Amino acid sequence: MNPIIYEASLAGLLRLILVVLVVYAIFSFVMRYILPSVMRNYVSNIQKQFTEQHQKQQDFQEQKKEGEISITYVDKEKAKVHTSADADYVDYEEIK
């Protein structure tokens, strides 16, 4: 088996430096211009969703009059609450 041996050359070193500089320039461009824009859009969408949800909640609360009773139905699967009977009992002894 004949191992492949690479010789260091000035052309190879210059190519390596050029590749590193290009990768750095692309990374710098993305981090400076593209990523902030993407994050701004993401935060804007989340903020809009929060505002809409908050507005719906306020509208619902304003619809109810004082002393009025409202019943909100909850899905049985979502409302399933774990009781202490569901938990496993673990016997222990106090160590002094």
C-alpha positions in Angstrom: 0.0 0.0 0.0 1.4 3.3 -1.0 0.4 6.3 1.2 -0.3 9.5 -0.6 2.1 12.3 0.4 1.2 15.9 -0.2 4.0 18.4 -0.4 3.5 21.9 1.0 3.6 24.5 -1.7 3.1 28.2 -1.9 0.2 27.7 -4.3 -1.5 25.4 -1.8 -1.0 27.8 1.1 -2.4 30.7 -1.0 -5.4 28.6 -1.9 -6.0 27.8 1.7 -5.8 31.4 2.8 -8.1 32.4 0.0 -10.7 29.8 1.0 -10.5 30.9 4.7 -11.0 34.5 3.7 -14.0 33.7 1.5 -15.6 31.6 4.2 -15.0 34.4 6.7 -16.5 37.0 4.4 -19.6 34.9 3.7 -20.0 34.2 7.5 -19.5 37.9 8.3 -22.1 38.9 5.7 -24.7 36.5 6.9 -24.2 37.4 10.6 -24.2 41.1 9.9 -27.1 41.5 7.4 -29.1 38.4 6.9 -29.4 37.0 10.4 -30.7 40.2 12.1 -33.3 40.5 9.4 -34.5 36.9 9.9 -34.5 37.4 13.7 -36.5 40.7 13.4 -39.1 38.9 11.3 -39.3 36.0 13.7 -39.7 38.3 16.7 -42.3 40.4 14.9 -44.4 37.3 14.1 -44.2 36.1 17.7 -45.1 39.5 19.0 -48.1 39.7 16.6 -49.3 36.3 17.8 -49.0 37.3 21.4 -50.9 40.6 20.7 -53.7 38.8 18.9 -54.0 36.2 21.7 -54.1 38.9 24.4 -56.7 40.9 22.4 -58.9 37.8 22.1 -58.6 37.2 25.9 -59.5 40.9 26.6 -62.5 40.8 24.3 -63.8 37.6 26.0 -63.4 39.2 29.4 -65.2 42.4 28.3 -68.1 40.3 27.0 -68.9 38.9 30.4 -70.9 41.2 32.7 -70.2 41.3 36.4 -71.8 38.5 38.3 -72.4 36.5 35.0 -71.5 32.9 35.1 -69.8 31.3 32.1 -69.0 27.7 31.6 -66.0 26.7 29.5 -65.9 23.1 28.3 -62.5 21.4 28.4 -61.6 18.3 26.4 -61.6 15.2 28.7 -58.2 14.1 27.4 -56.6 17.5 28.1 -58.3 17.8 31.5 -57.1 14.5 32.8 -55.4 15.3 36.1 -53.1 12.9 37.8 -54.2 12.2 41.3 -52.1 10.8 44.2 -53.8 7.4 43.5 -52.1 7.3 40.1 -48.6 7.7 41.6 -46.5 4.8 42.8 -46.1 4.4 46.5 -42.5 4.3 47.7 -41.9 2.9 51.1 -39.0 4.5 53.0 -37.3 4.4 56.4 -35.9 7.3 58.3 -32.1 7.0 58.8 -30.6 8.7 61.8 
